[in-house]
């Protein structure tokens, strides 16, 4: 009795499956959500010294625009209208502007990695902007040498790439 051949699926059941089948068959559609950005395949994550980072300040046409926050270097080229030459936030690029981001300040004295003396509110703001703007919108292209090296240039033995924000072995190393 259990070996009887089954007929075609009933029409109501097929109609329920139709939206799912269309999703699979439509060109360009995927079951997984798309990433907001794709890490540049030709640009591996690297270590930036201050002079190297300064070269990516948005002043040269065709050159990527980089901004560091909390020692993490982001490619903000896709936000050229904000960070490019003459744009409102151009002062932030080509350097680690952690303090300026925390204080929401473009004052040249605040355009530094130094977070000494920031208030609890400024530190919270820094974390919110770091996670919800930079990590969410822009690819990581490297780290500042200050994050990985000690002042004398020796390796920071406490630095662990896997503990760093947005780390993924497959995407970053």
N, C-alpha and C positions, 0 to 999 in steps of 0.2 A: 504494500500500500504506500510505503514511503518512497518508492522509486518512480512515481509518476512524473512524466515530463512537465515542466512548468511552461506556461504560455507567456506571452509578452506582458510586461509590467502594465498595471492598470493606468489609464490616462490621468486620474487625479494625482497619483504618485509621481508620474513624469512631470506634471505641471509644477509640483513642489520642487523638483530637482532643477528645473529650467534655469532659475537665476544663478545657481551654482555652476551649472554647465557653461552658461554664457560667460561667467567670470573667467573660467579656464580657457575658453576658446577665443576671447577677445584679444587682438594683438596688443602686446605691451602690458597686459595686465598680469599681475602676479598675486599670489596668495599672501606674500609677505609685504609689509609696509615698506615704502621706499625710504632710503636714507635721505636726509635733507641735503647732504653733501656727499661727495665721493672723494676720498683721499687721493691726491694726485699721485698716480702710479710712478711717475718719473722723479718725484721729489720725496725721498725718504726722510723720516724724522731725523733731525740732526741737532748738534750742539752749536749755539750761537754765542760769540763774544759780543761785547757792546759795539765795537766798530763794525762787525759783520752785520748785526741787526740794523745799525744805522743806515746801511745801504738800501734798506727796504722801506724808506720813509714816504713813499708816494710821490716823490718829486720827478721821477723819471718815467715817461710814458712807456708802457709795455712791460714794466718791471712789477713783480708782485709787491703787495703792500702787507707788511707784517707788523703785528702788535703783540707785545708780551704782557701778560697779566699773571701775577703769582708765579713768575718764572716759566710759564708755558707760552710758547710762541704760536700765535694763530695767524693763518693766512686770511686777512680781511679784504682781499682784493674784490670779492663779490659785493662788498659794501663801499665801493669806490666813491659813491656820491656822499658818503659820510667821512671817509678816511683819505681820499685822494688829495692831490695838490689843490689848495685853496678851499677844501671842504671844511665843514665846521669842526670835525674832530681830528683833523690832520696832525695837530700838536701831539696826539697820543701815540702815533705810529713811529716805527723805527727805534723803539726803546721799550723797556719794561716800565709801564705806566701804572703800576699797581696802586700807588698812593692816590694818583689823580682819579682813577676809576672809583676807588673807595670814597673819596671826598666829592666826587662829581665836579672836579676842578680841572681847568686847563691852565692854571697858573704854572709857569715853568718850574717853580720851586717844588711843586707837587708831582711833577712828571718823573717819578723815580720808583724803584722797587721797594724802598724803605717804608715799612708800615709802623715804625716806632711812634707811639703816642696817639694812634688812631683810637677813636672812641668805640665802644661796643656797637653802637648803631652804625658807624662807618664800616666796621669789620663785617657786620651782618649784610650791609648793602654790597660790599665787595663780594662776599660769597654768593649772594643772589645774582648779581650781574655776571659773575664768572660762570656760574652754572646755567643760568637761564638765558643768557645772551651769547657769550663767547663759546662755551662748550656746545650749546644747542645749535648755533648757526655756522660756526667757522671751523674748518679743519685744523688740527694741530700739525705743525710742520717741524717743531723742535722744542727744545728747552734752552733757557739762558744758561751760560756756563756758570753763572753765580749760583744757580740752583743745584748744580752737580759738583762744582769745584769749591774748595775753600778759598779764602782771600789770597793765600800764597800760591794758588794754582794746583795744589795737591788735591787728589780725589776726595770728595765728601763720602766717607765710608758709610754714612747713614742713608745715603740716597739709594732708594730701591725703585726701579722703573715701575714695577708692578703695583706699587703703592701710589703712583702718581695719578692725577685726574685723567680720566678718559683714556686710560692705558688699555691697549689690546695688542698682544704679541703679533698677531697676524697683520694688523694695520700699521703698527708703528716700528717694528724692528724686523 
